[in-house]
Amino acid sequence: MRITGPCLFALAALFAAAPAAAERAAVIRAGDLKAKPAIDASTVASLAANQSVNVLGRQVGWVQVETGGKNGWVRMLNLRIEAGTGTAKPAPRRAGASPASLFTGSSGKTVTTGIKGMDEEDIRNATPNMAEVAVLASLAVQPAEASANAQKNGLKEHKVEHLKEGSRK
């Protein structure tokens, strides 16, 4: 499967909607502050329900926070961003980071996470990060290579009609 221009733009816009100033959040339910954005990372500290934290950045479904002099990562869905507190700086991207960074930890299991903390204005004002678009483009494969890999793994071709603009399913 080849990633097309509109898909690249949408993905890049998601990752580029980079926040800019300090943000505050409250922990929704008690949990662990992790050393890295992974479920199996070591625990830095315990977080209590309703505890206030400073948001430092975001990476996929994780938020980097600071509280009580300790920095670490907490799952995005465990936080409620406090209204009117600005936005946080994005976590720095590691050079050469791969799609494997979308995994939750060393187990290799993936997680689907909704986007929290972005409103309509953030999405409208998002601009593509062309470096990230280039990374996505570098992951694309030629149709023949994709077909050969699918056939090798026993996958069957299935045509899906494109939706017409403005239509929904």
N, C-alpha and C positions, 0 to 999 in steps of 0.2 A: 504494500500500500504506500502510495506517495502522499506526503503531506502537501496540501495545496496552499496557495498564497493566502486566501481568507482564513484558513485554519491557523497558519503561522502567525498572521496578524492578531487573531483572537487570543492565541496562547501567549504571544509576546506581550499583549496589552495586559493580560492577567498578571504576568510576572513583573511588568513594568509599572504597575499602578503603585509606585513607590511612595510610601508615606514620608513626611518631612519633619515633624516636630514631636515633642514629647507627648506620650499618650498614657493614660491611666486605665486600668482594668480591674475588675473584681473577679476573684475565683468563684465559680458557680458551685462547685462541689470539691470537697477535700481531695487532694491527690498529691503526686510527687513532682518536685522540681527536678528535671533530668539534666545531666551534664551535657548531653547531645540531643538533637531532635530525633530520638529513636526510643521505642518502647523498652528495648533491652539495655539502654544506657544506664550508667550508674546514677543513683539518686543523690542529689546535692542536699535537698531539704524536703520537708513535708510542708504542704500548703493547706491552710484551713479554709473551709467554706467562708465566703464573704471577705477573705483577706484581700487587701489592696496591693497591687503590683504596678511597677512602671514597665511599659512595653518598650523594648529596645529594637525589635525587628521581627520579621516573619520569614518562615521558610516552609513552603508547601503547607501542611496542616499543623504546623507548630509555631509557637510564638516565643521569642526570647524575651525574658523578663528579668527584672531586678527587684528584690524585696529583702529588707533587713540586711543589706550589704552582700547578699548572695545573688549571683547571676546563674541562669539556667533556662531550660526549655520546658514549656507546658503545652499540652494539646490545645489547639485553637478552640475546640468546642467546649473546653472547660473554663473559658473566660467570657466575661461580658465587658465589652469596651464601654467605658464611661463616656457619655455624650459630651461634646464640646471640649475635649482634652487634646485636640490636635491629632497628629498621626506620627507613627514611628518610622525610624530609618529601616530600610530593608537589611536583612542579614547579608553579609558579603558572600558572594558566590565563589566557590572554590574553582580555581582554574582546572579545566578538564573534568568537571563534575559530569557524571553520566546519568542516564535515565534511572539507574539503580538508586539514585538519591531520592526517588519517589517511594522507595520501600520504607517500611516502618522501622526496620532494624535488621540485624543479621539473619533473622528468620526468613527474609525474602518475601514475606506476605505484604500485599498491597492494601492500602486503605483508601476509601473514597471519602472525601471531606468536602462539605459545602464551604462556600466562601463567606466568612463573617468579617465584619469590620469595613466593608466597602459599600458605599451608597451609590445611588444613581449618578450623582455629580462626580464621584471618584472615577466611575467607569467612563463617563462622557469626557473627562479631562485626561484620561490615560493616553499615553503616547507609547508607540512601540519602542522597545529596547532592541536596536538593530543588532547588537552583539548576540542577544539571546535568539533573535530570528536566525542569525547565521549558525548558531549551535543547533537549532531545530533543523535547519536545512541540511546540515552535515549528517544528520541521522536518517535522512531519506534514502530509500533504496530504489533501484530501477524496477519497473513492473515485472520484468522477466525474472529477476532475482527473487522478488517477493512470491511470484507464482511457483517457482522451483522450490522454495523453502516450504510453502504451504502444501504442495503436493508431497514433498518428502515427509511431512508431518501428518499426512492423512486428512488435510482440510479440504473441503469442497467449496467451489466457487458459488457465490450467491449474489445475484444482481440486486441492487437496491436502488430504486428510483430516487432521484433528488427531489426534495420538497420544492414547491414553487415559492417564490418570495412572498412572504406575508402569511403563508399557510402554516398550520400547526397540526400536530398529531396528538 
